[in-house]
Amino acid sequence: MAQSTDLEHKLRIIGVYDNYASSNRLVSGWGFSVFLEFSGGKYLFDAGADVAILARNMEELGVEPEEIKGVILSHPHCDHVGGLSALLRRKGDELRVFMTEAFPDSLKRKVVNYDAELVRVSSPQEISAGLLTTGEMDGQYRGMRVPEQSLIVETGEGPIVIAGCAHQGIESAVDRATEITGNSPHLVLGGFHLGGASREKIEEILKKFRKNDVHKVAPSHCTGQRATKAFKREYNDEFIEFGVGKVVTV
């Protein structure tokens, strides 16, 4: 895949939906969504679980739905797509929505019915200059197949990997990002899906992160307390507490 030649664009990431909130004026809830401002474009990765909560947090944080150019959805679980209507109702035919082929037809029709552009994702592809999807990656949840895509943002510091739930394995998302960009990730952010993971599994992933030279981590959502604490111990000052209201700039 061709890589962006301009890696000097500033990236701003704001948590707009998460299990954790940075202040009592913001609302937490089980789910995940981040707002990204990059290379002159504004995007939403995942959309949380609840329309009202997403809309309120965006308003409190000064995120204008009308300015969002595209929504990238990691996988079709309700805690990642429930707030999509908040964008579709405001943006209509000006919005691009990126879904993998694994999304149900009912959700694809919903996007089309609002006259938004449905972009079907299978393999890695560029969303805009320096903003990429890993493409559909196979994952498992409770014995069921859950294909998922993660987001890659190419910056001057190195690629940023943003995962919704990482059902495909957060280490697999890191491997895919490294393969696509040819560089080690500067930051891995989002749901690592390690809530029920053993200490041995968590240590194995930590070793893989260090082997892949992951510089910073910002685990949230479904990562789980045990894994989050382990990442915090390992990364110390390079660990970022993430949640609703947290702003990360690169």
Backbone as CSV, one residue per row, in Angstrom:
resi,resn,N_x,N_y,N_z,CA_x,CA_y,CA_z,C_x,C_y,C_z
1,MET,0.845,-1.205,0.000,0.000,0.000,0.000,0.870,1.241,0.000
2,ALA,0.502,2.227,-0.795,1.254,3.476,-0.828,1.099,4.207,0.491
3,GLN,2.213,4.745,0.977,2.185,5.472,2.235,2.116,6.966,1.981
4,SER,1.547,7.693,2.942,1.503,9.144,2.832,2.918,9.700,2.930
5,THR,3.246,10.668,2.093,4.569,11.269,2.134,4.625,12.455,3.082
6,ASP,3.483,12.937,3.535,3.436,14.076,4.450,3.053,13.584,5.832
7,LEU,4.061,13.451,6.705,3.799,12.928,8.035,3.886,14.030,9.094
8,GLU,3.814,15.279,8.681,4.000,16.378,9.616,2.679,16.928,10.144
9,HIS,1.558,16.360,9.711,0.271,16.848,10.173,0.103,16.586,11.667
10,LYS,-0.468,17.523,12.369,-0.754,17.344,13.784,-2.009,16.485,13.958
11,LEU,-1.983,15.672,14.975,-3.118,14.814,15.299,-3.653,15.200,16.665
12,ARG,-4.977,15.346,16.740,-5.639,15.568,18.025,-6.716,14.517,18.199
13,ILE,-6.671,13.821,19.306,-7.647,12.779,19.626,-8.366,13.194,20.907
14,ILE,-9.701,13.117,20.889,-10.497,13.431,22.079,-11.416,12.253,22.378
15,GLY,-11.388,11.780,23.601,-12.329,10.742,24.012,-13.717,11.333,24.174
16,VAL,-14.698,10.809,23.439,-16.065,11.336,23.545,-17.051,10.297,24.091
17,TYR,-16.617,9.044,24.189,-17.462,8.004,24.793,-16.532,6.929,25.344
18,ASP,-16.696,6.622,26.629,-15.839,5.616,27.253,-16.428,5.237,28.601
19,ASN,-15.853,4.180,29.177,-16.287,3.743,30.508,-15.851,4.716,31.586
20,TYR,-14.891,5.562,31.260,-14.305,6.468,32.227,-14.454,7.904,31.731
21,ALA,-14.623,8.839,32.663,-14.751,10.248,32.293,-13.791,11.072,33.134
22,SER,-13.252,12.137,32.546,-12.240,12.951,33.222,-12.837,14.011,34.137
23,SER,-14.144,14.268,34.027,-14.788,15.237,34.927,-16.267,14.889,35.054
24,ASN,-16.902,15.452,36.117,-18.305,15.126,36.361,-19.266,15.853,35.422
25,ARG,-18.767,16.747,34.578,-19.642,17.392,33.584,-19.799,16.518,32.344
26,LEU,-18.992,15.450,32.269,-19.054,14.507,31.163,-19.674,13.204,31.642
27,VAL,-20.246,12.448,30.713,-20.971,11.235,31.080,-20.207,10.012,30.581
28,SER,-19.951,9.082,31.496,-19.319,7.830,31.109,-20.395,6.797,30.787
29,GLY,-20.009,5.754,30.091,-20.921,4.675,29.748,-20.143,3.579,29.046
30,TRP,-20.622,2.359,29.159,-19.911,1.244,28.539,-19.955,1.406,27.014
31,GLY,-18.805,1.631,26.429,-18.726,1.831,24.991,-17.481,2.616,24.651
32,PHE,-17.338,2.952,23.387,-16.111,3.618,22.958,-16.370,4.498,21.742
33,SER,-15.768,5.691,21.766,-15.785,6.583,20.605,-14.717,7.644,20.809
34,VAL,-13.959,7.929,19.748,-12.997,9.026,19.797,-13.190,9.933,18.590
35,PHE,-12.958,11.205,18.820,-12.960,12.212,17.760,-11.516,12.459,17.357
36,LEU,-11.269,12.525,16.040,-9.929,12.779,15.543,-9.924,13.994,14.632
37,GLU,-8.942,14.841,14.818,-8.702,15.953,13.907,-7.304,15.762,13.329
38,PHE,-7.226,15.577,12.014,-5.955,15.212,11.395,-5.938,15.616,9.935
39,SER,-4.858,16.248,9.532,-4.635,16.555,8.116,-5.804,17.330,7.501
40,GLY,-6.361,18.253,8.291,-7.451,19.076,7.788,-8.813,18.426,7.814
41,GLY,-8.912,17.193,8.288,-10.184,16.487,8.347,-10.572,16.141,9.771
42,LYS,-11.872,15.967,9.995,-12.385,15.609,11.315,-13.208,14.325,11.177
43,TYR,-12.915,13.360,12.064,-13.498,12.034,11.943,-13.925,11.513,13.314
44,LEU,-14.808,10.522,13.287,-15.192,9.813,14.498,-14.861,8.340,14.301
45,PHE,-14.161,7.774,15.267,-13.905,6.337,15.235,-14.779,5.690,16.298
46,ASP,-15.712,4.866,15.867,-16.763,4.263,16.691,-17.714,5.340,17.214
47,ALA,-18.853,4.905,17.744,-19.900,5.875,18.084,-20.567,5.593,19.421
48,GLY,-19.910,4.815,20.296,-20.473,4.574,21.612,-21.770,3.790,21.565
49,ALA,-22.453,3.743,22.710,-23.660,2.926,22.829,-24.953,3.718,22.787
50,ASP,-24.894,4.986,23.186,-26.126,5.738,23.407,-26.072,7.082,22.687
51,VAL,-27.101,7.370,21.906,-27.159,8.610,21.132,-27.081,9.837,22.032
52,ALA,-27.872,9.845,23.110,-27.950,11.025,23.977,-26.620,11.292,24.678
53,ILE,-25.971,10.243,25.170,-24.697,10.409,25.869,-23.624,10.919,24.912
54,LEU,-23.569,10.329,23.725,-22.585,10.763,22.742,-22.806,12.231,22.379
55,ALA,-24.051,12.594,22.112,-24.362,13.973,21.718,-24.019,14.949,22.836
56,ARG,-24.333,14.597,24.084,-24.051,15.493,25.214,-22.546,15.686,25.388
57,ASN,-21.791,14.586,25.347,-20.341,14.695,25.533,-19.698,15.515,24.409
58,MET,-20.164,15.306,23.192,-19.610,16.068,22.078,-19.885,17.554,22.254
59,GLU,-21.083,17.886,22.704,-21.428,19.292,22.918,-20.563,19.902,24.012
60,GLU,-20.403,19.176,25.124,-19.596,19.665,26.243,-18.142,19.871,25.840
61,LEU,-17.651,19.036,24.925,-16.252,19.086,24.515,-16.017,19.963,23.288
62,GLY,-17.086,20.577,22.791,-16.948,21.481,21.658,-16.724,20.777,20.336
63,VAL,-17.141,19.520,20.245,-17.034,18.770,18.987,-18.312,18.986,18.188
64,GLU,-18.193,19.589,17.017,-19.351,19.899,16.191,-19.631,18.751,15.219
65,PRO,-20.777,18.073,15.354,-21.101,16.959,14.448,-21.078,17.359,12.977
66,GLU,-21.488,18.597,12.684,-21.554,19.045,11.287,-20.182,19.100,10.622
67,GLU,-19.109,19.161,11.414,-17.766,19.266,10.853,-17.119,17.910,10.605
68,ILE,-17.770,16.849,11.047,-17.191,15.510,10.903,-17.376,15.006,9.476
69,LYS,-16.284,14.588,8.853,-16.309,14.144,7.457,-16.624,12.661,7.319
70,GLY,-16.214,11.875,8.308,-16.405,10.434,8.185,-16.465,9.744,9.534
71,VAL,-17.136,8.606,9.564,-17.215,7.761,10.752,-16.663,6.395,10.377
72,ILE,-15.685,5.936,11.145,-15.114,4.603,10.929,-15.576,3.723,12.079
73,LEU,-16.248,2.634,11.778,-16.799,1.746,12.809,-15.970,0.465,12.865
74,SER,-15.518,0.123,14.058,-14.620,-1.026,14.212,-15.334,-2.354,14.007
75,HIS,-16.505,-2.510,14.635,-17.263,-3.758,14.540,-18.700,-3.465,14.969
76,PRO,-19.649,-4.367,14.677,-21.064,-4.004,14.835,-21.678,-4.181,16.216
77,HIS,-20.895,-4.350,17.278,-21.482,-4.469,18.612,-22.106,-3.138,19.030
78,CYS,-23.193,-3.227,19.798,-24.014,-2.050,20.087,-23.256,-0.967,20.841
79,ASP,-22.239,-1.324,21.631,-21.513,-0.315,22.393,-20.518,0.470,21.536
80,HIS,-20.503,0.167,20.239,-19.627,0.885,19.311,-20.396,1.537,18.164
81,VAL,-21.655,1.190,18.015,-22.439,1.742,16.894,-23.731,2.418,17.340
82,GLY,-24.073,2.328,18.636,-25.364,2.818,19.112,-25.593,4.300,18.910
83,GLY,-24.510,5.086,18.930,-24.661,6.529,18.785,-24.577,7.033,17.358
84,LEU,-24.499,6.123,16.393,-24.341,6.528,15.001,-25.450,7.467,14.528
85,SER,-26.647,7.250,15.012,-27.778,8.089,14.582,-27.561,9.560,14.910
86,ALA,-26.784,9.849,15.971,-26.506,11.232,16.341,-25.785,11.957,15.216
87,LEU,-24.984,11.224,14.455,-24.270,11.817,13.322,-25.123,11.796,12.065
88,LEU,-25.803,10.681,11.821,-26.601,10.550,10.600,-27.709,11.598,10.539
89,ARG,-28.329,11.888,11.679,-29.425,12.867,11.700,-28.928,14.284,11.438
90,ARG,-27.691,14.576,11.826,-27.158,15.927,11.675,-26.450,16.128,10.338
91,LYS,-25.829,15.053,9.827,-24.972,15.177,8.650,-25.630,14.713,7.357
92,GLY,-26.420,13.654,7.440,-27.106,13.151,6.257,-26.168,12.830,5.115
93,ASP,-26.413,13.440,3.965,-25.687,13.080,2.750,-24.260,13.620,2.691
94,GLU,-23.780,14.264,3.750,-22.411,14.774,3.755,-21.440,13.829,4.460
95,LEU,-21.930,12.710,4.970,-21.127,11.835,5.813,-20.700,10.572,5.072
96,ARG,-19.459,10.144,5.294,-18.975,8.852,4.801,-18.857,7.917,6.000
97,VAL,-19.393,6.701,5.877,-19.364,5.726,6.965,-18.627,4.485,6.487
98,PHE,-17.556,4.136,7.186,-16.709,3.007,6.816,-17.066,1.794,7.663
99,MET,-17.551,0.743,7.001,-17.936,-0.500,7.665,-17.283,-1.683,6.969
100,THR,-16.949,-2.711,7.742,-16.470,-3.941,7.122,-17.667,-4.709,6.570
101,GLU,-17.385,-5.660,5.725,-18.454,-6.468,5.125,-19.219,-7.267,6.175
102,ALA,-18.629,-7.453,7.352,-19.267,-8.255,8.402,-20.440,-7.545,9.061
103,PHE,-20.589,-6.245,8.828,-21.707,-5.526,9.445,-23.030,-6.031,8.886
104,PRO,-24.071,-6.091,9.729,-25.369,-6.584,9.249,-25.982,-5.658,8.200
105,ASP,-26.754,-6.246,7.313,-27.397,-5.468,6.246,-28.298,-4.377,6.813
106,SER,-28.918,-4.635,7.962,-29.824,-3.643,8.548,-29.099,-2.345,8.881
107,LEU,-27.880,-2.442,9.374,-27.112,-1.251,9.711,-26.600,-0.562,8.447
108,LYS,-26.234,-1.343,7.452,-25.816,-0.757,6.175,-26.978,0.004,5.533
109,ARG,-28.184,-0.577,5.604,-29.357,0.098,5.032,-29.650,1.400,5.768
110,LYS,-29.439,1.390,7.082,-29.682,2.597,7.875,-28.811,3.743,7.375
111,VAL,-27.558,3.454,7.103,-26.632,4.472,6.582,-27.122,4.990,5.239
112,VAL,-27.491,4.064,4.350,-27.945,4.429,3.013,-29.250,5.226,3.075
113,ASN,-30.134,4.857,4.001,-31.425,5.537,4.116,-31.282,7.000,4.549
114,TYR,-30.180,7.317,5.229,-29.907,8.702,5.596,-29.123,9.424,4.505
115,ASP,-28.964,8.761,3.349,-28.238,9.324,2.204,-26.759,9.543,2.484
116,ALA,-26.227,8.886,3.521,-24.786,8.931,3.759,-24.099,7.961,2.808
117,GLU,-22.816,8.177,2.582,-22.054,7.292,1.701,-21.526,6.109,2.498
118,LEU,-21.912,4.904,2.107,-21.428,3.692,2.758,-20.169,3.219,2.043
119,VAL,-19.073,3.142,2.791,-17.808,2.652,2.240,-17.549,1.272,2.834
120,ARG,-17.547,0.265,1.975,-17.346,-1.115,2.421,-15.851,-1.425,2.492
121,VAL,-15.433,-1.971,3.633,-14.013,-2.234,3.869,-13.771,-3.731,3.963
122,SER,-12.780,-4.208,3.235,-12.351,-5.595,3.376,-10.857,-5.645,3.685
123,SER,-10.052,-5.096,2.793,-8.607,-5.074,2.990,-8.159,-3.701,3.474
124,PRO,-6.894,-3.556,3.888,-6.395,-2.238,4.302,-6.588,-1.202,3.205
125,GLN,-7.023,-0.013,3.591,-7.217,1.045,2.603,-7.050,2.405,3.244
126,GLU,-6.767,3.402,2.411,-6.590,4.763,2.884,-7.947,5.455,2.976
127,ILE,-8.172,6.135,4.090,-9.385,6.921,4.292,-9.139,8.353,3.820
128,SER,-7.999,8.878,4.202,-7.492,10.149,3.691,-5.980,10.085,3.843
129,ALA,-5.276,11.102,3.403,-3.817,11.071,3.452,-3.319,10.829,4.874
130,GLY,-2.644,9.709,5.087,-2.089,9.381,6.391,-3.050,8.730,7.359
131,LEU,-4.301,8.543,6.959,-5.316,7.917,7.809,-5.773,6.627,7.132
132,LEU,-5.553,5.497,7.796,-5.758,4.186,7.179,-6.576,3.273,8.070
133,THR,-7.247,2.315,7.454,-7.856,1.224,8.196,-7.012,-0.034,8.012
134,THR,-6.950,-0.841,9.052,-6.218,-2.116,8.961,-6.902,-3.083,8.005
135,GLY,-8.160,-2.772,7.637,-8.971,-3.742,6.922,-9.566,-4.740,7.907
136,GLU,-10.431,-5.574,7.399,-11.128,-6.539,8.260,-10.167,-7.600,8.766
137,MET,-10.144,-7.806,10.085,-9.317,-8.825,10.713,-10.201,-9.746,11.534
138,ASP,-9.955,-11.030,11.456,-10.793,-12.001,12.161,-10.597,-11.924,13.667
139,GLY,-11.713,-11.927,14.404,-11.676,-11.939,15.852,-12.730,-12.881,16.401
140,GLN,-12.667,-13.142,17.703,-13.605,-14.032,18.367,-14.139,-13.377,19.635
141,TYR,-15.426,-13.613,19.921,-16.017,-13.151,21.170,-17.086,-14.146,21.589
142,ARG,-16.873,-14.771,22.741,-17.808,-15.766,23.267,-18.115,-16.849,22.237
143,GLY,-17.070,-17.303,21.582,-17.206,-18.399,20.636,-17.750,-18.013,19.282
144,MET,-18.000,-16.724,19.075,-18.550,-16.269,17.805,-17.508,-15.441,17.053
145,ARG,-17.548,-15.514,15.729,-16.627,-14.754,14.895,-17.033,-13.277,14.907
146,VAL,-16.068,-12.413,15.211,-16.315,-10.975,15.227,-15.194,-10.279,14.451
147,PRO,-15.331,-10.163,13.138,-14.331,-9.414,12.367,-14.307,-7.959,12.812
148,GLU,-13.125,-7.366,12.769,-12.981,-6.002,13.280,-11.888,-5.267,12.500
149,GLN,-12.065,-3.966,12.362,-11.014,-3.131,11.805,-10.534,-2.150,12.868
150,SER,-9.258,-1.823,12.812,-8.693,-0.787,13.667,-8.219,0.354,12.780
151,LEU,-7.850,1.453,13.412,-7.455,2.653,12.682,-5.957,2.879,12.841
152,ILE,-5.318,3.352,11.771,-3.900,3.704,11.803,-3.772,5.160,11.352
153,VAL,-3.058,5.953,12.140,-2.798,7.344,11.775,-1.288,7.510,11.675
154,GLU,-0.804,7.906,10.500,0.633,8.093,10.300,1.027,9.509,10.700
155,THR,1.929,9.617,11.674,2.392,10.920,12.156,3.913,10.966,12.097
156,GLY,4.462,12.148,12.315,5.900,12.299,12.321,6.573,11.540,13.442
157,GLU,5.820,11.204,14.506,6.357,10.427,15.621,6.289,8.924,15.362
158,GLY,5.537,8.538,14.331,5.292,7.130,14.046,3.799,6.870,13.992
159,PRO,3.394,5.679,13.561,1.966,5.389,13.455,1.273,5.291,14.808
160,ILE,0.026,5.756,14.830,-0.849,5.615,15.994,-1.873,4.544,15.660
161,VAL,-2.065,3.586,16.554,-3.053,2.530,16.363,-4.204,2.769,17.330
162,ILE,-5.425,2.827,16.797,-6.614,3.011,17.630,-7.524,1.807,17.431
163,ALA,-7.827,1.118,18.526,-8.647,-0.097,18.478,-9.956,0.124,19.208
164,GLY,-11.031,-0.437,18.670,-12.329,-0.360,19.328,-12.420,-1.342,20.475
165,CYS,-12.332,-2.636,20.147,-12.336,-3.696,21.165,-11.212,-4.704,20.954
166,ALA,-10.565,-4.662,19.804,-9.446,-5.563,19.514,-9.813,-7.034,19.692
167,HIS,-10.974,-7.423,19.165,-11.327,-8.836,19.202,-10.339,-9.688,18.403
168,GLN,-9.662,-9.069,17.453,-8.671,-9.775,16.660,-7.357,-9.955,17.418
169,GLY,-7.291,-9.373,18.631,-6.069,-9.376,19.417,-5.341,-8.062,19.211
170,ILE,-5.106,-7.330,20.288,-4.468,-6.027,20.152,-3.071,-6.177,19.562
171,GLU,-2.407,-7.290,19.870,-1.081,-7.520,19.302,-1.144,-7.731,17.796
172,SER,-2.263,-8.311,17.307,-2.441,-8.502,15.865,-2.658,-7.166,15.163
173,ALA,-3.376,-6.257,15.824,-3.571,-4.914,15.262,-2.239,-4.184,15.165
174,VAL,-1.396,-4.346,16.179,-0.069,-3.725,16.164,0.779,-4.308,15.036
175,ASP,0.736,-5.630,14.891,1.482,-6.285,13.808,1.026,-5.784,12.438
176,ARG,-0.292,-5.656,12.257,-0.828,-5.207,10.975,-0.389,-3.765,10.690
177,ALA,-0.439,-2.916,11.696,-0.032,-1.527,11.516,1.446,-1.429,11.148
178,THR,2.262,-2.234,11.792,3.699,-2.245,11.493,3.946,-2.731,10.072
179,GLU,3.196,-3.759,9.677,3.329,-4.311,8.327,2.924,-3.292,7.263
180,ILE,1.837,-2.570,7.508,1.322,-1.609,6.525,2.237,-0.396,6.393
181,THR,2.679,0.144,7.539,3.428,1.400,7.520,4.934,1.210,7.442
182,GLY,5.398,0.037,7.848,6.838,-0.198,7.885,7.515,0.422,9.093
183,ASN,6.703,0.907,10.060,7.247,1.557,11.254,6.600,1.010,12.522
184,SER,7.335,1.086,13.629,6.797,0.663,14.919,5.818,1.701,15.439
185,PRO,4.719,1.278,16.068,3.725,2.230,16.561,4.272,3.148,17.653
186,HIS,3.953,4.417,17.535,4.291,5.380,18.575,3.338,5.249,19.755
187,LEU,2.052,5.031,19.447,1.019,4.951,20.480,-0.034,3.931,20.072
188,VAL,-0.480,3.135,21.048,-1.624,2.232,20.856,-2.686,2.646,21.858
189,LEU,-3.890,2.937,21.361,-4.952,3.535,22.180,-6.267,2.792,21.951
190,GLY,-7.071,2.679,23.016,-8.424,2.137,22.873,-8.668,0.890,23.692
191,GLY,-9.633,0.105,23.262,-9.996,-1.124,23.958,-9.082,-2.274,23.570
192,PHE,-8.439,-2.869,24.560,-7.503,-3.969,24.308,-8.154,-5.338,24.522
193,HIS,-9.392,-5.363,24.997,-10.168,-6.594,25.182,-9.432,-7.639,26.025
194,LEU,-9.006,-7.217,27.208,-8.261,-8.111,28.099,-8.919,-8.229,29.472
195,GLY,-10.225,-7.940,29.532,-10.923,-7.965,30.807,-10.855,-9.286,31.534
196,GLY,-10.899,-10.394,30.799,-10.843,-11.711,31.426,-9.527,-12.422,31.212
197,ALA,-8.520,-11.696,30.769,-7.235,-12.316,30.424,-6.445,-12.695,31.678
198,SER,-5.697,-13.768,31.566,-4.841,-14.214,32.666,-3.608,-13.320,32.758
199,ARG,-2.912,-13.404,33.900,-1.674,-12.634,34.054,-0.656,-13.057,33.006
200,GLU,-0.641,-14.358,32.705,0.306,-14.869,31.717,0.035,-14.273,30.332
201,LYS,-1.250,-14.182,29.963,-1.623,-13.613,28.670,-1.244,-12.138,28.608
202,ILE,-1.507,-11.418,29.674,-1.177,-9.997,29.710,0.330,-9.791,29.588
203,GLU,1.118,-10.596,30.299,2.572,-10.484,30.225,3.084,-10.815,28.830
204,GLU,2.432,-11.778,28.190,2.812,-12.142,26.818,2.608,-10.969,25.863
205,ILE,1.478,-10.272,26.024,1.189,-9.125,25.158,2.138,-7.968,25.449
206,LEU,2.449,-7.744,26.723,3.408,-6.707,27.076,4.761,-6.960,26.413
207,LYS,5.191,-8.206,26.412,6.461,-8.560,25.777,6.406,-8.296,24.277
208,LYS,5.260,-8.595,23.662,5.110,-8.353,22.220,5.117,-6.856,21.918
209,PHE,4.493,-6.060,22.790,4.504,-4.608,22.610,5.939,-4.080,22.664
210,ARG,6.708,-4.547,23.620,8.086,-4.091,23.741,8.912,-4.573,22.555
211,LYS,8.654,-5.795,22.109,9.367,-6.323,20.948,9.064,-5.499,19.705
212,ASN,7.825,-5.027,19.596,7.411,-4.187,18.462,7.745,-2.714,18.686
213,ASP,8.419,-2.423,19.787,8.864,-1.055,20.091,7.706,-0.065,20.160
214,VAL,6.593,-0.497,20.772,5.472,0.421,21.026,5.908,1.406,22.106
215,HIS,5.866,2.691,21.783,6.439,3.702,22.671,5.491,4.113,23.795
216,LYS,4.197,4.290,23.472,3.225,4.743,24.456,1.943,3.919,24.356
217,VAL,1.189,3.854,25.466,-0.081,3.126,25.475,-1.146,3.961,26.176
218,ALA,-2.388,3.811,25.714,-3.534,4.482,26.337,-4.708,3.502,26.333
219,PRO,-4.644,2.453,27.166,-5.728,1.462,27.188,-6.978,2.013,27.866
220,SER,-8.148,1.590,27.374,-9.407,2.047,27.968,-10.491,1.010,27.679
221,HIS,-11.734,1.432,27.833,-12.921,0.637,27.523,-12.831,-0.792,28.065
222,CYS,-12.626,-1.791,27.207,-12.716,-3.201,27.592,-11.368,-3.813,27.966
223,THR,-10.379,-2.993,28.262,-9.049,-3.520,28.581,-9.043,-4.281,29.892
224,GLY,-9.843,-3.853,30.849,-9.896,-4.532,32.150,-8.900,-3.935,33.131
225,GLN,-9.254,-3.961,34.415,-8.423,-3.324,35.439,-7.067,-4.001,35.593
226,ARG,-7.046,-5.342,35.579,-5.778,-6.045,35.764,-4.796,-5.689,34.657
227,ALA,-5.266,-5.730,33.419,-4.390,-5.422,32.291,-3.980,-3.953,32.298
228,THR,-4.921,-3.067,32.617,-4.608,-1.636,32.649,-3.515,-1.344,33.668
229,LYS,-3.615,-1.951,34.838,-2.588,-1.758,35.866,-1.241,-2.306,35.407
230,ALA,-1.263,-3.435,34.715,-0.014,-4.035,34.223,0.646,-3.132,33.188
231,PHE,-0.152,-2.557,32.293,0.400,-1.643,31.291,0.936,-0.374,31.956
232,LYS,0.247,0.085,32.995,0.699,1.290,33.702,2.035,1.041,34.394
233,ARG,2.184,-0.131,35.028,3.455,-0.470,35.682,4.587,-0.555,34.662
234,GLU,4.300,-1.167,33.524,5.325,-1.390,32.511,5.748,-0.091,31.829
235,TYR,4.768,0.782,31.529,5.063,1.962,30.715,5.302,3.233,31.525
236,ASN,4.920,3.243,32.786,5.196,4.382,33.661,4.798,5.720,33.020
237,ASP,5.780,6.571,32.753,5.497,7.912,32.230,4.968,7.885,30.800
238,GLU,5.101,6.762,30.124,4.594,6.641,28.750,3.196,6.022,28.715
239,PHE,2.572,5.927,29.875,1.187,5.435,30.002,0.259,6.633,30.057
240,ILE,-0.820,6.584,29.262,-1.791,7.684,29.216,-3.128,7.211,29.773
241,GLU,-3.609,7.901,30.807,-4.947,7.625,31.342,-5.963,8.163,30.331
242,PHE,-6.768,7.269,29.753,-7.676,7.719,28.712,-9.137,7.545,29.128
243,GLY,-9.994,8.398,28.596,-11.419,8.331,28.855,-12.107,9.530,28.227
244,VAL,-13.388,9.724,28.533,-14.132,10.856,27.991,-13.495,12.160,28.479
245,GLY,-13.201,13.036,27.540,-12.616,14.328,27.865,-11.114,14.376,27.764
246,LYS,-10.465,13.215,27.680,-9.013,13.202,27.542,-8.632,13.641,26.129
247,VAL,-7.665,14.540,26.037,-7.169,15.029,24.757,-5.728,14.574,24.584
248,VAL,-5.453,13.907,23.480,-4.097,13.453,23.149,-3.677,14.131,21.874
249,THR,-2.529,14.798,21.898,-2.009,15.434,20.677,-0.660,14.819,20.309
250,VAL,-0.439,14.666,19.029,0.816,14.099,18.537,1.331,15.018,17.431
